[in-house]
Amino acid sequence: MGYWYLAIAIGAEVIATLALKASDGFSHSTSSTVCVIGYAVAFYFLSLVLKTVPVGIAYAIWAGMGIVLIASISAVIYKQIPDAPAIIGMVLILAGVLVINVFSKTVSH
């Protein structure tokens, strides 16, 4: 169940971060509200994840997937296209998450 909660936490964090950009410095109430609620949901579910998944593993997956998803969605929505070094870095982040999940003995599925 921990990894399902982690997926929810990642999704909520991505939504909250995109809403943070849209809030324009918390000057738009709807986007600001979505941001605050999204982060609250993200941290709540991350706290549930930490009952069963080691904190280092959970945080690596949460942060890594958040970075890649936010950058990908921002490229489409906000036309913030990452350059080649940024793309290479994100590929390395994804590779790290994959290595953790496939080879680490601290991950229990």
MODELLER restraints for C-alpha pairs under 7 A, 6 or more apart:
rsr = mdl.restraints
at = mdl.atoms
rsr.add(forms.Gaussian(group=physical.xy_distance, feature=features.Distance(at['CA:2:A'], at['CA:49:A']), mean=4.66, stdev=0.5))
rsr.add(forms.Gaussian(group=physical.xy_distance, feature=features.Distance(at['CA:2:A'], at['CA:52:A']), mean=6.00, stdev=0.5))
rsr.add(forms.Gaussian(group=physical.xy_distance, feature=features.Distance(at['CA:2:A'], at['CA:53:A']), mean=6.61, stdev=0.5))
rsr.add(forms.Gaussian(group=physical.xy_distance, feature=features.Distance(at['CA:3:A'], at['CA:49:A']), mean=6.94, stdev=0.5))
rsr.add(forms.Gaussian(group=physical.xy_distance, feature=features.Distance(at['CA:5:A'], at['CA:45:A']), mean=5.51, stdev=0.5))
rsr.add(forms.Gaussian(group=physical.xy_distance, feature=features.Distance(at['CA:5:A'], at['CA:46:A']), mean=6.92, stdev=0.5))
rsr.add(forms.Gaussian(group=physical.xy_distance, feature=features.Distance(at['CA:5:A'], at['CA:48:A']), mean=6.87, stdev=0.5))
rsr.add(forms.Gaussian(group=physical.xy_distance, feature=features.Distance(at['CA:5:A'], at['CA:49:A']), mean=5.87, stdev=0.5))
rsr.add(forms.Gaussian(group=physical.xy_distance, feature=features.Distance(at['CA:6:A'], at['CA:45:A']), mean=6.67, stdev=0.5))
rsr.add(forms.Gaussian(group=physical.xy_distance, feature=features.Distance(at['CA:6:A'], at['CA:46:A']), mean=6.11, stdev=0.5))
rsr.add(forms.Gaussian(group=physical.xy_distance, feature=features.Distance(at['CA:6:A'], at['CA:49:A']), mean=5.94, stdev=0.5))
rsr.add(forms.Gaussian(group=physical.xy_distance, feature=features.Distance(at['CA:6:A'], at['CA:62:A']), mean=6.98, stdev=0.5))
rsr.add(forms.Gaussian(group=physical.xy_distance, feature=features.Distance(at['CA:8:A'], at['CA:45:A']), mean=6.79, stdev=0.5))
rsr.add(forms.Gaussian(group=physical.xy_distance, feature=features.Distance(at['CA:9:A'], at['CA:41:A']), mean=6.81, stdev=0.5))
rsr.add(forms.Gaussian(group=physical.xy_distance, feature=features.Distance(at['CA:9:A'], at['CA:42:A']), mean=4.07, stdev=0.5))
rsr.add(forms.Gaussian(group=physical.xy_distance, feature=features.Distance(at['CA:9:A'], at['CA:43:A']), mean=6.74, stdev=0.5))
rsr.add(forms.Gaussian(group=physical.xy_distance, feature=features.Distance(at['CA:9:A'], at['CA:45:A']), mean=5.24, stdev=0.5))
rsr.add(forms.Gaussian(group=physical.xy_distance, feature=features.Distance(at['CA:9:A'], at['CA:46:A']), mean=5.64, stdev=0.5))
rsr.add(forms.Gaussian(group=physical.xy_distance, feature=features.Distance(at['CA:10:A'], at['CA:42:A']), mean=6.65, stdev=0.5))
rsr.add(forms.Gaussian(group=physical.xy_distance, feature=features.Distance(at['CA:10:A'], at['CA:62:A']), mean=5.72, stdev=0.5))
rsr.add(forms.Gaussian(group=physical.xy_distance, feature=features.Distance(at['CA:10:A'], at['CA:66:A']), mean=5.99, stdev=0.5))
rsr.add(forms.Gaussian(group=physical.xy_distance, feature=features.Distance(at['CA:12:A'], at['CA:38:A']), mean=4.99, stdev=0.5))
rsr.add(forms.Gaussian(group=physical.xy_distance, feature=features.Distance(at['CA:12:A'], at['CA:39:A']), mean=6.56, stdev=0.5))
rsr.add(forms.Gaussian(group=physical.xy_distance, feature=features.Distance(at['CA:12:A'], at['CA:41:A']), mean=6.24, stdev=0.5))
rsr.add(forms.Gaussian(group=physical.xy_distance, feature=features.Distance(at['CA:12:A'], at['CA:42:A']), mean=5.03, stdev=0.5))
rsr.add(forms.Gaussian(group=physical.xy_distance, feature=features.Distance(at['CA:13:A'], at['CA:38:A']), mean=6.09, stdev=0.5))
rsr.add(forms.Gaussian(group=physical.xy_distance, feature=features.Distance(at['CA:13:A'], at['CA:39:A']), mean=5.69, stdev=0.5))
rsr.add(forms.Gaussian(group=physical.xy_distance, feature=features.Distance(at['CA:13:A'], at['CA:42:A']), mean=5.33, stdev=0.5))
rsr.add(forms.Gaussian(group=physical.xy_distance, feature=features.Distance(at['CA:14:A'], at['CA:66:A']), mean=5.98, stdev=0.5))
rsr.add(forms.Gaussian(group=physical.xy_distance, feature=features.Distance(at['CA:14:A'], at['CA:69:A']), mean=6.98, stdev=0.5))
rsr.add(forms.Gaussian(group=physical.xy_distance, feature=features.Distance(at['CA:14:A'], at['CA:70:A']), mean=5.86, stdev=0.5))
rsr.add(forms.Gaussian(group=physical.xy_distance, feature=features.Distance(at['CA:15:A'], at['CA:38:A']), mean=6.39, stdev=0.5))
rsr.add(forms.Gaussian(group=physical.xy_distance, feature=features.Distance(at['CA:16:A'], at['CA:34:A']), mean=6.28, stdev=0.5))
rsr.add(forms.Gaussian(group=physical.xy_distance, feature=features.Distance(at['CA:16:A'], at['CA:35:A']), mean=4.11, stdev=0.5))
rsr.add(forms.Gaussian(group=physical.xy_distance, feature=features.Distance(at['CA:16:A'], at['CA:36:A']), mean=6.93, stdev=0.5))
rsr.add(forms.Gaussian(group=physical.xy_distance, feature=features.Distance(at['CA:16:A'], at['CA:38:A']), mean=4.57, stdev=0.5))
rsr.add(forms.Gaussian(group=physical.xy_distance, feature=features.Distance(at['CA:16:A'], at['CA:39:A']), mean=5.69, stdev=0.5))
rsr.add(forms.Gaussian(group=physical.xy_distance, feature=features.Distance(at['CA:17:A'], at['CA:35:A']), mean=6.59, stdev=0.5))
rsr.add(forms.Gaussian(group=physical.xy_distance, feature=features.Distance(at['CA:19:A'], at['CA:31:A']), mean=5.07, stdev=0.5))
rsr.add(forms.Gaussian(group=physical.xy_distance, feature=features.Distance(at['CA:19:A'], at['CA:32:A']), mean=6.71, stdev=0.5))
rsr.add(forms.Gaussian(group=physical.xy_distance, feature=features.Distance(at['CA:19:A'], at['CA:34:A']), mean=6.22, stdev=0.5))
rsr.add(forms.Gaussian(group=physical.xy_distance, feature=features.Distance(at['CA:19:A'], at['CA:35:A']), mean=5.13, stdev=0.5))
rsr.add(forms.Gaussian(group=physical.xy_distance, feature=features.Distance(at['CA:20:A'], at['CA:31:A']), mean=6.75, stdev=0.5))
rsr.add(forms.Gaussian(group=physical.xy_distance, feature=features.Distance(at['CA:20:A'], at['CA:32:A']), mean=6.48, stdev=0.5))
rsr.add(forms.Gaussian(group=physical.xy_distance, feature=features.Distance(at['CA:20:A'], at['CA:35:A']), mean=5.50, stdev=0.5))
rsr.add(forms.Gaussian(group=physical.xy_distance, feature=features.Distance(at['CA:22:A'], at['CA:31:A']), mean=5.99, stdev=0.5))
rsr.add(forms.Gaussian(group=physical.xy_distance, feature=features.Distance(at['CA:23:A'], at['CA:31:A']), mean=4.74, stdev=0.5))
rsr.add(forms.Gaussian(group=physical.xy_distance, feature=features.Distance(at['CA:23:A'], at['CA:32:A']), mean=5.22, stdev=0.5))
rsr.add(forms.Gaussian(group=physical.xy_distance, feature=features.Distance(at['CA:26:A'], at['CA:32:A']), mean=5.26, stdev=0.5))
rsr.add(forms.Gaussian(group=physical.xy_distance, feature=features.Distance(at['CA:60:A'], at['CA:97:A']), mean=6.99, stdev=0.5))
rsr.add(forms.Gaussian(group=physical.xy_distance, feature=features.Distance(at['CA:61:A'], at['CA:97:A']), mean=5.77, stdev=0.5))
rsr.add(forms.Gaussian(group=physical.xy_distance, feature=features.Distance(at['CA:64:A'], at['CA:93:A']), mean=5.88, stdev=0.5))
rsr.add(forms.Gaussian(group=physical.xy_distance, feature=features.Distance(at['CA:64:A'], at['CA:94:A']), mean=6.79, stdev=0.5))
rsr.add(forms.Gaussian(group=physical.xy_distance, feature=features.Distance(at['CA:64:A'], at['CA:97:A']), mean=6.91, stdev=0.5))
rsr.add(forms.Gaussian(group=physical.xy_distance, feature=features.Distance(at['CA:68:A'], at['CA:90:A']), mean=5.98, stdev=0.5))
rsr.add(forms.Gaussian(group=physical.xy_distance, feature=features.Distance(at['CA:74:A'], at['CA:80:A']), mean=5.77, stdev=0.5))
rsr.add(forms.Gaussian(group=physical.xy_distance, feature=features.Distance(at['CA:75:A'], at['CA:81:A']), mean=4.70, stdev=0.5))
rsr.add(forms.Gaussian(group=physical.xy_distance, feature=features.Distance(at['CA:101:A'], at['CA:107:A']), mean=6.36, stdev=0.5))
